[in-house]
Amino acid sequence: MGRRRRRFGASRLLALGLTALLPAIAVAGAPDLGWLAGELGQVLHVQGMTFVASEGASNEILVRATRARFYPARQVADLEEVEVEVTPADDRVGFSMRCDAGRLNLATEGFVAEGHVAGSIEGGRTFEALWVAYDEVDGVLYTDEPVLIVDQGGRYRGGGFRYFVRENRFRLQGGATVVQEP
């Protein structure tokens, strides 16, 4: 079937196309935020999903997935082969990441990225982890899993991180170690 467009509120656009059933995706340790608790209702199987959250003329969040399962009653999508971009604004620094799978909450604009997560934060800092979550309400990008961070100062390992997007403040968790200096 051709592409369909549905509008979710004044600032949300979701492009959908139907596809075959997707396998369930879950990585041990990734947080379950309860977005799919209870009766799920209708499920749309999607090929080539794009989610854009915008304010005014600028896009704030862009999420692309090769395949997805979308639960309209929950405003949640399970995603495969994902790319995420959060653009900089007056109240935050931007970041981008890609991952094997994820879950997006369209109502809160939060997400959980899973499996081979690799990303970058403005200023040249990169990160790699098994999972990373973004809490849009608190403006925090985080993981509690082992992480590799690379910046102009070197390569570091830690037990997780907290990146406070609105404050451009980064904190490595769980005993950071230097892997390689510049």
C-alpha positions as CSV (number, residue, x, y, z in Angstrom):
1,M,0.0,0.0,0.0
2,G,1.1,3.6,-0.4
3,R,2.2,5.9,2.3
4,R,-0.3,7.4,4.8
5,R,0.2,10.4,7.0
6,R,-1.5,11.0,10.4
7,R,-1.2,14.0,12.6
8,F,-0.7,13.5,16.4
9,G,-1.2,16.9,17.9
10,A,-0.1,20.2,16.5
11,S,3.6,19.4,16.6
12,R,3.8,15.7,15.7
13,L,4.0,14.0,12.3
14,L,4.2,10.3,11.7
15,A,4.7,8.8,8.3
16,L,3.5,5.2,8.1
17,G,3.6,2.4,5.5
18,L,2.3,-1.1,6.1
19,T,4.6,-4.2,6.2
20,A,4.9,-7.7,7.5
21,L,4.9,-8.7,11.2
22,L,8.1,-7.7,13.1
23,P,9.8,-9.8,15.7
24,A,9.8,-8.6,19.3
25,I,13.0,-6.7,20.3
26,A,14.4,-6.5,23.8
27,V,17.8,-6.2,25.2
28,A,18.5,-7.4,28.8
29,G,19.0,-4.5,31.1
30,A,17.2,-1.8,29.1
31,P,14.6,0.0,31.1
32,D,10.9,-0.9,30.7
33,L,9.2,2.4,31.3
34,G,5.7,0.8,31.3
35,W,4.7,2.3,28.0
36,L,3.1,-0.9,26.8
37,A,1.5,-2.2,30.1
38,G,-2.0,-3.5,29.8
39,E,-4.2,-3.9,26.7
40,L,-2.3,-2.8,23.6
41,G,-5.2,-2.4,21.2
42,Q,-4.6,-2.1,17.5
43,V,-1.1,-2.7,16.1
44,L,0.1,-1.1,12.8
45,H,3.1,-2.8,11.2
46,V,5.2,-0.1,9.5
47,Q,7.9,0.0,6.9
48,G,10.0,3.2,6.7
49,M,8.7,5.1,9.8
50,T,9.7,8.8,10.4
51,F,8.7,10.7,13.5
52,V,9.2,14.5,13.6
53,A,8.5,16.6,16.7
54,S,8.7,20.3,15.8
55,E,8.1,23.7,17.4
56,G,7.4,26.6,15.1
57,A,9.4,26.2,11.9
58,S,12.2,24.1,13.3
59,N,12.4,20.3,13.9
60,E,13.4,19.4,17.4
61,I,13.4,15.6,17.3
62,L,13.8,13.4,14.2
63,V,13.5,9.6,14.5
64,R,13.8,7.3,11.5
65,A,13.3,3.5,11.6
66,T,13.5,0.9,8.8
67,R,10.6,-1.1,10.4
68,A,8.2,-0.5,13.3
69,R,5.2,-1.7,15.2
70,F,3.0,1.2,16.2
71,Y,0.4,1.0,19.0
72,P,-2.0,4.0,18.3
73,A,-3.9,3.7,21.6
74,R,-0.6,3.9,23.5
75,Q,1.1,6.4,21.1
76,V,4.2,4.1,21.3
77,A,6.3,2.5,18.5
78,D,8.7,-0.4,18.7
79,L,11.5,0.3,16.2
80,E,14.2,-1.5,14.2
81,E,17.3,0.0,12.6
82,V,16.9,3.4,14.2
83,E,18.5,6.8,13.7
84,V,17.8,9.7,16.2
85,E,18.6,13.4,15.9
86,V,17.8,16.0,18.6
87,T,18.7,19.4,17.2
88,P,20.2,22.1,19.4
89,A,18.0,24.9,20.6
90,D,18.2,27.8,23.1
91,D,17.5,25.4,26.0
92,R,19.6,22.4,25.0
93,V,22.5,21.0,23.1
94,G,21.8,18.6,20.3
95,F,22.8,14.9,20.0
96,S,22.4,12.0,17.5
97,M,22.6,8.3,17.7
98,R,21.9,5.1,15.9
99,C,20.9,1.7,17.2
100,D,19.6,-1.8,16.3
101,A,16.2,-1.3,18.0
102,G,14.3,1.1,20.2
103,R,11.0,2.2,21.6
104,L,9.5,5.7,21.1
105,N,6.8,7.3,23.1
106,L,5.2,9.9,20.8
107,A,3.2,11.4,23.7
108,T,6.3,12.3,25.8
109,E,8.9,12.2,23.0
110,G,11.0,9.9,25.2
111,F,12.7,6.9,23.8
112,V,14.9,3.9,24.6
113,A,17.6,2.9,22.2
114,E,18.9,-0.7,22.3
115,G,21.6,-2.9,20.8
116,H,24.9,-1.4,19.5
117,V,24.0,2.1,20.4
118,A,26.5,4.6,19.0
119,G,26.0,8.4,19.2
120,S,27.5,11.8,19.4
121,I,26.9,14.9,21.4
122,E,27.7,18.4,20.1
123,G,31.3,19.3,20.7
124,G,32.7,16.0,19.4
125,R,32.0,13.6,22.3
126,T,30.9,10.1,21.1
127,F,29.5,7.3,23.1
128,E,28.8,3.5,22.7
129,A,26.6,1.4,25.0
130,L,24.2,-1.5,24.9
131,W,21.2,0.8,25.6
132,V,20.6,4.5,26.1
133,A,17.4,6.2,27.1
134,Y,16.2,9.8,26.7
135,D,13.8,11.4,29.1
136,E,12.4,14.4,27.3
137,V,10.6,15.7,30.4
138,D,13.8,15.9,32.5
139,G,16.1,16.5,29.4
140,V,18.4,13.6,30.3
141,L,20.1,11.1,28.0
142,Y,21.4,8.2,30.1
143,T,22.5,4.6,30.5
144,D,23.3,2.4,33.5
145,E,25.3,-0.1,31.4
146,P,29.0,0.0,30.6
147,V,29.8,2.8,28.2
148,L,32.8,3.9,26.1
149,I,33.2,7.7,25.8
150,V,35.6,9.3,23.4
151,D,36.3,13.1,23.3
152,Q,39.3,15.4,22.7
153,G,40.7,14.4,26.1
154,G,40.9,10.7,25.4
155,R,38.9,7.4,25.6
156,Y,37.1,6.5,28.9
157,R,35.0,3.6,30.2
158,G,32.4,3.9,32.9
159,G,29.5,2.1,34.4
160,G,27.0,4.4,32.6
161,F,26.4,8.2,32.1
162,R,24.0,11.0,32.5
163,Y,23.9,13.8,29.9
164,F,21.8,16.7,31.0
165,V,20.9,18.1,27.6
166,R,19.5,21.5,28.7
167,E,22.6,22.2,30.8
168,N,25.2,20.7,28.4
169,R,26.5,18.8,31.5
170,F,27.9,15.3,31.2
171,R,28.6,12.9,34.1
172,L,30.3,9.5,33.7
173,Q,28.9,7.0,36.3
174,G,30.3,4.0,38.1
175,G,34.1,4.6,38.3
176,A,35.5,6.0,35.1
177,T,38.8,4.6,33.8
178,V,41.0,6.1,31.1
179,V,41.4,3.7,28.2
180,Q,43.7,5.8,26.1
181,E,44.8,9.4,26.4
182,P,44.9,11.7,23.3
